[in-house]
Amino acid sequence: MVGKYKVITLCGSTRFRDAFTEAQKRLTLEGNIVISVGLFGHSGDEEVWAPGTKEMLDDMHKRKIDMADGIFVINVGGYIGSSTRSEIEYALANGKKVEYLEQNRSGQ
């Protein structure tokens, strides 16, 4: 926490740009400090695909998880890709709370 505010990092496929924006707005209005992605590679930010950039961004996102109290997974339609799955595993291994936009049958 920073002061009285919980810090939450958003995780999920960057194809869900609108869902990221909506979650960031809602969580902020609920009194959280929200850390999000800087680029949306699957939604048109082509810079992500330059050599070495995706790897840097993936590592940077883990550092964002390090700074947070927990993560909020943008799993529209229950979709969780391999990058997001590794972020969830990383968060859990580091004692972070994991919450999901959509609950599925297994509780995620």
Buried (B, 14 or more C-beta within 10 A) or exposed (E): EEEEEBBBBBBBBBBBBEBBBEBBEEBEEEEBBBBBBEBBBEBEBEEBEEEEBBEEBEEEBBEBBEEBBBBBBBBBEEEBBEBBEBBBEBBEEEEBEBEBBBEEEEEB
